[in-house]
Amino acid sequence: MSERNGFLFCADPLRLSRPDPQFAGELAAARAAGGQIALLDHDALLAGDAAGAVARVARDSGPYWYRGWMIPSARYAELEAALGARGCTLLTGAIDYRRAHELPGWYEEFAGLTPRSVWCATAPGAPPPTADELAGLAAPLGPGPGIVKDFVKSRKHEWQEACYVPELADAEQLASVVGRFVELQGTFLSGGLVLRSFEPFVAGGEARVWWVDGEAVLVTAHPDTPGAVAVPEPAFPREAVGRLGLRWVTTDLALREDGVWRVVEVGDGQVSGVPAGAEAGILFAALASIAPR
């Protein structure tokens, strides 16, 4: 077993013997930190072949952080089992991955720091809730604008048609946006449907704080807005991160128009994007050296 934690990166789908070039900079940082590198066939995992996906991982090669593209929670559980069959472990187990990756898993700990939210389970391919059902779901949020998303992602690039609802109390309007969102997500809909109160944030993008064992080790821009952003004092969500109790998570923070910093999203650090140009060496050094639990 390696004395330092390993990193399981996505392989290049065109040549599985080499890493995905999208993660080349991070892989170099992980290697510089002394971490062992292994490769995962992400396409095989998503297709249901978890054993084939980890076939290149050496047996009994130690604990790993996964680092790569998003994985549905059910597939992540299959990955954990397939690695276990090879005598390897993931430093973030499947239960903890789901808690960080899906909004219902982290929301309670961050209530008061993040926009109010309600949700319901919805299977991919199932019809969306009716207008009456949506009205009942949205009622605790009260009147006002809102956002539609699933347990993991929104469709903010289709803002008007599949994300933003000008008035949650307008059941027909809400049903229209939800219907379009569900249609566009299709088989990629994750977990279920989420409605969130809309809060106006100042222009300039979000900040992403990277937490390892409850400590903020890196602050970057959000990958969607990689330019300069106002840097928050990351201490304000520290207690909530501590209550969540997960080893590697991210919090996306934005400044509301009234000057209050808010948590927009929480995510599993393994699948959170690093913006172009960010120096992640300090992050991978912390991950490589942390003791397994």
C-alpha positions in Angstrom: 0.0 0.0 0.0 1.2 3.5 -0.9 2.2 5.7 2.1 0.1 8.5 0.5 -3.4 8.4 -0.9 -3.9 7.5 -4.5 -6.0 9.3 -7.1 -8.3 7.5 -9.5 -8.5 9.7 -12.6 -10.7 9.3 -15.7 -8.9 7.7 -18.6 -8.9 9.2 -22.1 -12.0 7.5 -23.8 -10.0 7.3 -27.1 -7.0 5.7 -25.5 -7.6 4.1 -22.1 -4.0 3.7 -21.3 -3.6 7.4 -20.8 -5.4 9.9 -18.6 -8.2 12.2 -20.0 -6.3 15.3 -21.1 -9.0 17.5 -19.5 -7.4 16.6 -16.1 -3.8 16.7 -17.1 -2.9 19.7 -14.9 -4.6 18.1 -11.8 -3.0 14.8 -12.4 0.4 16.5 -12.5 -0.4 18.2 -9.2 -1.5 14.8 -7.7 1.7 13.1 -8.9 3.8 16.0 -7.5 2.1 15.5 -4.1 3.3 11.9 -4.2 -0.1 10.3 -4.9 -0.3 7.0 -6.8 -2.3 7.4 -10.1 -4.8 4.9 -11.4 -7.2 5.2 -14.4 -10.9 4.6 -14.6 -12.9 3.9 -17.8 -15.7 6.3 -17.1 -17.8 5.3 -20.1 -17.7 1.6 -19.0 -18.8 2.6 -15.5 -21.8 4.6 -16.9 -22.7 1.7 -19.1 -22.9 -0.6 -16.1 -19.6 -2.4 -16.4 -18.0 -1.4 -13.1 -15.6 -4.3 -13.1 -14.3 -3.4 -16.6 -14.1 0.2 -15.6 -11.6 -0.5 -12.9 -9.7 -3.3 -14.7 -6.5 -1.2 -14.9 -6.5 -0.5 -11.1 -3.8 -2.6 -9.4 -5.1 -5.0 -6.8 -4.6 -4.0 -3.2 -3.1 -0.7 -4.3 -4.5 1.4 -1.4 -7.2 4.0 -0.8 -8.1 6.4 -3.6 -9.8 9.7 -4.1 -11.8 9.6 -7.4 -11.1 12.6 -9.6 -13.0 13.1 -12.8 -16.4 13.5 -14.5 -19.7 13.3 -12.5 -21.0 9.9 -11.7 -24.6 9.1 -10.9 -24.9 8.1 -7.2 -26.0 4.5 -8.1 -23.1 4.1 -10.4 -20.7 5.4 -7.8 -21.9 2.7 -5.4 -21.1 0.1 -8.1 -17.7 1.7 -8.5 -17.1 1.3 -4.7 -18.1 -2.3 -4.8 -15.9 -3.0 -7.9 -12.9 -1.5 -6.3 -13.6 -3.4 -3.1 -13.4 -6.6 -5.1 -9.9 -5.6 -6.1 -8.9 -4.9 -2.5 -9.1 -1.1 -2.9 -11.2 1.5 -1.2 -12.6 4.9 -1.9 -11.8 7.6 0.6 -15.3 9.0 0.0 -17.8 6.1 0.2 -21.0 5.8 -1.8 -23.2 7.1 1.0 -21.1 10.1 1.6 -20.8 10.8 -2.1 -24.6 10.9 -2.4 -24.9 13.3 0.6 -22.6 15.8 -1.0 -23.6 15.3 -4.6 -27.4 15.6 -4.2 -29.1 18.6 -2.7 -31.4 16.6 -0.2 -28.2 15.2 1.3 -26.7 18.5 2.3 -29.6 20.9 2.5 -30.5 20.5 6.2 -27.1 21.4 7.4 -27.0 24.6 5.3 -30.6 25.7 5.9 -30.5 29.5 6.5 -27.3 29.9 4.5 -28.8 28.8 1.1 -32.0 29.6 -0.8 -35.1 27.8 0.6 -35.8 24.6 -1.3 -38.3 21.8 -1.6 -38.1 18.6 -3.6 -39.7 15.4 -4.7 -38.3 12.2 -6.2 -38.8 11.9 -9.9 -37.5 9.0 -12.0 -35.8 9.7 -15.4 -38.3 9.3 -18.2 -41.3 9.7 -15.9 -43.9 12.4 -16.6 -43.4 15.6 -14.6 -45.8 16.3 -11.7 -49.1 17.9 -12.6 -49.7 21.6 -12.1 -51.7 20.8 -8.9 -48.9 18.6 -7.6 -46.4 21.3 -8.3 -48.5 23.9 -6.6 -48.6 21.8 -3.5 -44.8 21.2 -3.6 -44.1 24.9 -4.1 -46.5 26.2 -1.4 -43.9 26.2 1.5 -41.8 28.6 -0.5 -44.6 31.2 -0.7 -45.1 33.6 -3.6 -42.2 35.0 -5.6 -39.7 33.9 -8.2 -38.0 30.5 -8.1 -35.5 28.1 -9.8 -36.1 24.6 -11.1 -33.4 22.0 -11.0 -32.8 18.3 -10.2 -30.9 17.0 -7.2 -27.6 17.8 -8.9 -27.9 20.2 -11.9 -29.9 23.1 -13.3 -30.3 24.1 -16.9 -29.2 27.7 -16.3 -28.2 28.0 -19.9 -31.8 27.6 -20.8 -32.7 30.2 -18.2 -36.1 31.4 -19.4 -37.5 28.2 -20.7 -36.2 25.5 -18.2 -34.8 27.2 -15.1 -36.3 30.5 -13.9 -39.9 30.8 -12.8 -41.1 34.4 -12.4 -43.8 33.5 -10.0 -44.0 30.2 -8.1 -47.6 30.7 -7.2 -48.5 30.6 -10.9 -49.1 26.9 -11.2 -49.4 26.8 -15.0 -46.3 28.8 -15.5 -44.4 26.6 -13.0 -45.7 23.5 -14.8 -44.5 24.9 -18.1 -40.9 25.4 -16.9 -40.8 22.1 -15.0 -42.1 20.3 -18.0 -39.4 21.8 -20.3 -36.7 21.1 -17.7 -37.8 17.4 -17.4 -37.9 17.1 -21.2 -34.4 18.5 -21.7 -32.9 16.5 -18.8 -34.4 13.3 -20.2 -32.5 10.2 -19.0 -29.9 12.4 -17.3 -32.4 13.7 -14.7 -30.7 13.0 -11.3 -32.7 12.0 -8.3 -35.7 14.2 -8.6 -37.1 17.7 -8.9 -36.0 20.6 -6.8 -37.7 24.0 -6.5 -35.7 26.9 -4.9 -36.5 30.4 -4.0 -34.8 32.8 -6.3 -32.3 35.2 -4.7 -30.7 38.1 -6.7 -26.9 38.0 -6.7 -24.5 40.7 -7.8 -22.8 40.3 -11.1 -19.3 38.8 -11.2 -19.8 35.1 -10.7 -19.4 32.7 -7.8 -16.5 31.7 -5.6 -15.8 28.0 -5.0 -14.3 27.0 -1.7 -12.6 23.6 -1.4 -12.8 21.9 2.0 -10.8 19.0 3.2 -11.7 17.6 6.6 -13.6 20.8 7.5 -10.8 23.1 6.5 -10.9 25.6 3.6 -7.7 24.8 1.7 -8.4 26.6 -1.6 -10.7 29.3 -2.9 -11.2 29.6 -6.7 -13.6 31.1 -9.1 -16.5 28.9 -10.4 -15.6 27.1 -13.6 -18.5 28.8 -15.4 -17.1 32.3 -14.5 -13.3 31.8 -14.4 -12.4 35.4 -14.2 -11.7 37.4 -11.1 -14.5 37.2 -8.5 -14.9 38.8 -5.1 -13.4 36.5 -2.5 -15.6 35.7 0.5 -14.5 35.1 4.0 -14.9 31.3 3.8 -15.4 31.0 7.6 -19.1 31.7 7.4 -20.2 28.2 6.2 -17.5 26.5 8.3 -19.9 25.3 10.9 -22.3 23.9 8.4 -19.4 22.1 6.6 -18.4 20.6 9.9 -21.9 19.4 10.6 -22.0 17.7 7.2 -18.9 15.8 8.3 -17.7 14.9 4.8 -14.0 14.7 3.9 -13.8 16.6 0.6 -16.5 19.0 -0.5 -17.0 22.3 -2.2 -19.3 25.2 -1.5 -20.2 27.6 -4.2 -20.7 31.1 -2.8 -22.3 34.2 -4.2 -22.9 37.7 -2.9 -26.5 38.6 -2.7 -27.5 42.1 -3.7 -28.1 43.1 -0.1 -24.4 42.3 0.7 -24.9 38.9 2.3 -22.8 35.9 1.2 -24.9 32.8 0.4 -24.2 29.2 -0.3 -25.5 28.5 -3.8 -24.5 24.8 -4.0 -22.6 22.2 -2.1 -20.8 19.5 -4.1 -18.6 16.4 -3.7 -15.0 17.6 -4.3 -14.1 14.7 -6.4 -16.4 15.8 -9.3 -16.3 19.6 -8.8 -14.6 21.4 -11.6 -11.4 23.4 -11.1 -11.5 26.6 -13.2 -9.0 27.1 -16.0 -5.8 28.7 -14.7 -6.3 27.8 -11.0 -3.3 26.5 -9.1 -4.5 23.3 -7.3 -1.2 22.1 -5.9 -2.1 22.9 -2.3 -5.4 21.0 -2.7 -3.8 17.8 -4.0 -1.1 18.0 -1.4 -3.7 18.1 1.4 -5.6 15.2 -0.2 -2.5 13.0 -0.7 -1.4 13.3 2.9 -4.7 13.1 4.8 -5.1 9.9 6.9 -7.8 7.4 5.9 -10.6 6.9 8.5 
